[in-house]
Amino acid sequence: MITLTSAPVAPLLNRLFDEAKSTRVPAIAAFAALPEEERVRIMSSKTGYREIYADLKDAAIPVSRETGLLLYMLARNAKANVIVEFGTSFGISTLHLAAALRDNGGGLLITTEFEPSKAQRARENLEAGGLLDLVEIREGDALETLRAGLPEQIDLLLLDGAKGLYFDILRLVEHRLRPGALIIADNADYCPEYMSVVREPDGDYLSLPLPGDVELSMKRN
């Protein structure tokens, strides 16, 4: 049995994806109406994310179904048992990764979320999916919540929070990334610092852009 495609996870994910698609959030519409230059500035900001994500507390902003499946497949193939996620939101990506952990025989997923109401919704969704026992949800600013208390070795890192912080989060946890560890970054183009590090030809990573604005990287050693 594959946890991701079986009850209770599969019907739960279908419902969450459908709700995310049908729910109208005024803050998202207002953001979409901004000039492109202003949208890029906001998305790339290292300082304005608190206000932005507080305004989006009712928006799931999930990964796509395809990216969710990719996360599951990568975590399974890597035989991951320790995963760190930056940006929990309602827990849709978290469910995919935790399902992979379950099918890998267990493990720990540490995920961090700035907005308390989102962390609570994610907790409820993970409980409904029967996966909460594999997940530690850390509430607060990831620059603080991921600063200490991490396992010695991390197999997979998902970056899907405030885009402008990707470089800072990577620097915070990369000493824990095992050789061959995978990093999946959503919309990483909004953080040029991050992109320059993972795409450096003689650097510490191999990196590949994938469809859906996803950057897949691997730590060399």
C-alpha positions in Angstrom: 0.0 0.0 0.0 1.2 3.5 -0.9 0.2 6.0 1.8 0.0 8.9 -0.6 -2.6 7.2 -2.8 -4.6 5.5 -0.1 -7.2 6.6 2.4 -7.1 8.7 4.5 -4.3 10.8 2.8 -5.5 10.7 -0.8 -9.1 11.9 -0.3 -7.8 14.5 2.2 -5.4 15.9 -0.3 -8.0 16.0 -3.0 -10.3 18.0 -0.7 -7.5 20.4 0.3 -6.4 21.0 -3.3 -10.0 21.6 -4.3 -10.5 24.0 -1.4 -7.3 25.9 -2.2 -8.5 26.3 -5.8 -12.0 27.5 -5.0 -11.3 29.7 -2.0 -11.1 33.4 -2.9 -8.7 35.4 -0.8 -8.8 39.2 -1.2 -5.1 39.6 -0.3 -4.1 37.4 -3.3 -6.3 39.3 -5.7 -4.8 42.6 -4.4 -1.3 41.2 -4.8 -2.0 40.0 -8.4 -3.2 43.5 -9.2 0.1 45.1 -8.3 2.6 46.1 -11.0 5.0 43.3 -11.8 8.0 45.2 -10.5 6.2 45.7 -7.1 5.3 42.0 -6.9 8.9 41.0 -7.5 10.1 43.4 -4.9 7.6 42.0 -2.3 8.4 38.4 -3.1 12.1 39.0 -2.9 12.0 40.9 0.4 14.0 39.8 3.4 12.1 42.2 5.7 8.5 42.5 4.6 7.5 38.9 4.9 5.9 39.2 8.3 3.2 41.6 7.0 2.8 39.7 3.7 2.3 36.3 5.3 0.0 37.7 8.0 -2.2 39.1 5.2 -2.2 35.6 3.6 -3.2 33.7 6.7 -6.4 32.4 5.0 -4.6 31.3 1.8 -3.3 27.8 1.4 -0.9 28.8 -1.4 -0.1 25.1 -1.9 2.4 23.4 -4.1 0.9 22.0 -7.3 -0.4 18.4 -7.4 2.6 17.6 -9.7 5.1 19.2 -7.3 3.5 17.3 -4.4 4.0 14.0 -6.2 7.5 15.0 -7.0 8.2 15.6 -3.4 6.9 12.2 -2.4 8.9 10.5 -5.1 12.1 12.3 -4.3 11.8 11.5 -0.6 11.0 7.9 -1.3 13.9 7.5 -3.7 16.3 9.2 -1.3 15.1 6.8 1.5 14.8 10.0 3.5 14.1 9.6 7.3 14.9 13.3 8.3 13.3 16.1 6.4 13.2 19.8 7.0 10.5 22.0 5.5 10.5 25.9 5.4 6.9 27.0 5.0 4.2 24.7 6.3 1.0 26.7 5.4 -2.0 24.3 5.6 0.3 21.3 5.4 -0.3 20.1 1.9 3.4 19.7 1.0 3.9 18.4 4.5 1.4 15.6 3.9 3.3 14.5 0.8 6.6 14.4 2.6 5.2 12.7 5.7 3.6 10.1 3.5 7.0 9.3 2.1 8.5 9.0 5.5 5.7 6.5 6.5 6.4 4.4 3.4 10.2 4.6 4.1 9.5 3.0 7.5 9.3 6.1 9.6 11.4 9.2 10.5 11.0 12.9 11.4 9.8 15.9 9.4 10.5 19.2 11.0 8.4 22.0 9.5 8.2 25.6 10.4 5.4 28.1 10.0 5.3 31.8 10.9 1.5 32.2 11.1 0.0 30.4 14.1 -3.5 29.9 12.5 -1.8 28.1 9.6 0.3 25.9 11.9 -2.9 24.9 13.7 -4.7 24.0 10.4 -1.7 22.0 9.3 -1.7 20.1 12.6 -5.4 19.3 12.1 -4.8 18.1 8.5 -1.8 16.0 9.5 -3.9 14.4 12.3 -6.7 13.7 9.8 -4.2 12.1 7.5 -2.8 9.9 10.3 0.7 11.4 9.9 1.0 13.8 12.8 3.2 11.4 14.7 6.0 11.9 12.1 5.9 15.7 12.1 7.3 18.4 14.5 5.7 21.7 13.7 7.7 24.7 14.9 5.8 28.0 15.1 7.5 31.3 14.5 10.2 32.9 12.4 12.2 30.1 10.7 15.4 32.1 11.1 14.9 31.4 14.8 13.0 28.1 14.9 15.6 26.3 12.7 18.6 27.8 14.4 18.9 25.0 16.9 17.6 21.6 17.8 18.1 20.0 14.4 19.1 16.3 13.9 22.8 15.7 13.0 21.9 14.7 9.5 19.2 16.0 7.1 18.3 14.0 4.0 15.9 16.4 2.3 15.1 20.2 2.6 12.1 21.8 1.1 12.1 25.6 0.7 8.6 27.0 0.2 8.3 29.9 2.6 9.3 33.6 2.2 11.3 33.5 -1.0 13.8 36.2 0.0 15.0 34.0 2.9 16.0 30.9 0.9 19.7 31.8 1.1 19.5 32.5 4.8 17.7 29.3 5.6 20.1 27.3 3.5 23.1 28.8 5.3 21.3 28.0 8.6 20.9 24.3 8.0 23.4 23.3 5.3 26.0 22.0 7.8 23.5 19.3 8.6 22.8 18.3 5.0 24.3 14.9 4.3 26.3 14.3 1.1 23.7 13.7 -1.6 21.0 15.5 0.3 18.3 16.9 -1.9 17.0 20.5 -1.8 13.7 21.5 -3.5 13.1 25.2 -3.8 9.8 26.6 -5.1 10.0 29.9 -7.0 13.7 30.2 -6.1 14.2 32.8 -8.9 13.0 35.4 -6.3 16.1 34.8 -4.3 19.2 35.5 -6.6 21.6 34.9 -3.7 20.2 31.3 -3.3 20.4 30.7 -7.0 24.0 31.8 -7.3 25.0 29.4 -4.5 23.3 26.3 -5.8 24.2 27.0 -9.5 27.9 27.8 -8.8 29.7 25.5 -11.3 32.5 24.7 -8.8 30.4 25.0 -5.7 28.9 22.7 -3.2 25.8 21.8 -5.1 24.5 20.3 -8.4 21.3 22.1 -9.5 18.6 21.6 -12.1 15.6 23.8 -12.9 12.4 21.8 -13.3 8.9 22.6 -14.7 6.6 24.5 -12.3 9.3 27.0 -11.2 11.0 24.3 -9.0 14.8 24.2 -8.5 16.1 20.8 -7.6 19.6 20.7 -6.0 21.9 18.1 -4.5 24.6 18.6 -2.0 27.9 17.2 -3.5 29.6 16.2 -0.3 
